[in-house]
Amino acid sequence: MAILNMAGQAMSESVEMYLVMTALLRKAPDQPVPLSVLASRLGVSQVSANEMCHRLQERGLLCYQPYRGVTLTPDGEEWAQRILSRRRMWVIFLVENLGIDPAEADALACQLEHITSERLDAALKAFLERDPATRIDAAATPQPLAACTAGTHGVITAIDAEPAAIAFLSRQGLASGATVEVLAVSDDQSVLVQTGEHQLALAPALASRVMLAVPAADRRAAWRRCSAFWACVRGETHECPPVG
């Protein structure tokens, strides 16, 4: 699928791979990537790589230096960043929302990044930047409130109790879909929770019947790390935030 670049030119998947691989293989923004290394990683002959790099140089996306290799131009750099940003968004989406193994998600994201339109790109980013309290990790298994620890935040997924008990809890704001915080858990597994303005103490028998799903980890830190990664790629001074 051909996608238009910033100048309105058709950008094929093959062209995108040359730009992305150049960005990933270099050790510094201005250090050329040897043509032989680039060709090997792309699985093409050096003759084919040479021809393509010359074409991309004519389009203002790569700079080819004989006997040294290739570097990205500012336009090539911007396009490579956009592609890799899409890859990272797809990896986050696949792992945290569909429960797909990270290695498989990376392989799938490498394919999806090439067919992501501007509209889909914006929609995907908006989805990933939603309030973390509303997102549930697809790989997580809901657990009873009685098994949670103090400080746990989550969303109620089910309450297996008598209708009268369910009605009472609902009046206190504790119902399926409600976001709650576990304030304390006693030795006998009684649980003190807060939902909205209400605090409610649940006996062990009832706390064991209320299922809580923990939302996916806050992705804002991941976005900061992604921004830090690109700053490092561009050679800018940037203190990368800690991971985790």
N, C-alpha and C positions, 0 to 999 in steps of 0.2 A: 504494500500500500504506500503510495507516494504522498508525502506530507510537505507542505510549503515551508520554506525557511523564512527568515526575517525579511529577506528581499523579495519574497514571493516566488522563489525558484523551487522546482520540484526537488524534494530531498528523499532519495530512495533509502531503503533499509541498508543496502551495501555502503552507501556514503556515510550514513549515520554510524555504522560499525567502525569505519576508518577513524572517524572523529572521536568516538568513545574510546576505542582501543588506544589511540594516541594519548588521550588524557590519562588513561589508567596505567600505561606502561612507563611514562616519563617519571623521572626521579625529582625533577624540579621544573617549574613552568617554562623556563627558557632552555632546558636541556633537550636536544634533539633525540628522537627515538630512532635507533638504527633501522633502516629499511628491512634488513633481514629478520630482525626481531618482530617487527610489525607484521611482515608477511607470514612468519611462522605461526604467530598467535591467531591470525585470521584464516589460516589454512589455505593460503593462495601462494602462487609462485612469486619470486622476486620481480620477474618481468611484469606480471599483472599488477603487483603492488606499485611498481615504478610508474606504470602508465596511469593508474588511478590517482596517485599522489600528484602527478603533473596536472591532471585534469582538475583536481581539487585546488591546486595552487592557482590555476587560471580562474577559478571561481572565487578566489579570495578566502578560502577556508583553511588551507595548509600552506606552510612555507617549507619548500624542499631545499636542502643544502647537500650538494653532491659529497659523497664519502662521509657525511655526518649523520644525516637522517632528516626527520620531519618534525616541525613544531606547529602548534595551532596558532592561527591568526586570531585577533580579537573576535571576529565573527564566528570562526570555528570554535573558539573557546566557549562563547555564549551558547552555541547550539549544543555542544557536548554536555554542558552543564544542565541544560534543559532536559536532555534525554536521560541523563543519570539521575536527575531529580525525580523524573517519572518512574524510573526503575525502583528507587527507594520507596516511593509512595506505594507502588504495587506490592513490594515485599512486605511492608507494614500491614497493608490491607489483607493480603493472603494469609499471613501468619496469625494476626491478632483477631481477625473476623471470621476466617474460614478454618482456622486450626491446621493449616498446611505446614509441613516440615520446612524450616528455613532454607535448607539446601534446594528442595524442590521449588519453593517459592521464588528463589533467586533465578532459577532456570526459566520459570514461567514468566517472571517479570521482565527478563531479557527479551522475550518475545512480545509481551504486551506493550513495552515501552515504544515500540515502533508503530503501533496502530492506535495510539492514544491521541485523539483529537484535542484541540484547544478546549472545547466545551467539556469533554470528559475529564481532561486534566484539571480544570477548575472545579468540577463537581467532586472529583476524587479528593482533592485537597480540602474542600469544604467539609466533606464527610469525615476525613481524618482529624480535622481540627474541631469537631464537635466537643461539647462538654464531656470529659471523661466519665462522669457519673452516669451518663446515658448509654455508654458503650459496654457491652459484655464480651469478654474473651470467649470465643467459640470453643477454645480448648479446655476451658475451666468447667469443672463439675460443681453444680450447686451443692452447698453443704448446710447442715442444720445450724441454726443460730447457736445452739449449745456447744458446737464444736469450734466456734469462732473465738478469736482473742480480742481483747479490748483494743479499740482503735480501728477495727475493721470496718470499711465502708462497703456497701453493696446494694443490690436490688433484690427485693423479694420476688421469687419466681413461683412459689406455691406454698399453701398452708393446708396441711392435712389434719383437719380438726373438725369437731362437730359444728353444724351450721350456726348454733348460738355463739360459739367461741369465735368463729370467723366474723360474724356480724359485730361482736364486741370489739375485736381487734380493728376492724375496718373503721369503726367510729373513732378510734384513736389514731387513725392514719396509717395503720399497719395492714396493708393489703398487697396483693400481687401487683408488681410494678412500682411499688413505693421504694424510695431510696432511704436507707437507714444507716445509722452508725452504732456499732456496739460500744457502749460506754464502759461496761464492766461485766465480768463473768466470775461468779462466786465458786467456791470449792465444790458445791453440790450441783454446779452447772445451771444455776439460775442466771438469767441474763438481763441486764439493764440496757435498753436500746433507746435511741432517739430518732424520731422521724418528724420532720418539720418542727413544730413548736411543742410536740408531745414527747415526754419521756415515759417509758413503760417498763415495768419489771415483769418478766415472764418466768413462771415456774419451770423447772427442768423438763417436765413431761410435755409442756406446750412449746418450750424453746426448741425441743428436739423435732418438732413437727413443722417448724417454720424454716423453709429452705432459702438460702441466701446465695446469690451469684456475685462474685467479686468483679467489678468492672476492669476492663483492660487498663494497663498502666498508663499514666498520663503521658501523652505523646509530645507534649510541649518540649520536654527535655530532648526527645529524639530530633525534633525539628531544629533545636539549637545546635545539636551536634552536627546535623546535616549542614547547617549554615557555616559552622566552624570548619567542616571538611572543605567546603568550596573556598573559604578564605585561605586555607593552607594551600590548596591547589593553585590559587592565583598568586601565591607568594606574599600575601599581605600579612602584616603583623596581627596576630589574633591569639588570645589565650583560650585554648579549647576547654570547654567546661568538662568536669569529670563525668565519666560514664557510670550510669546506675543511680 
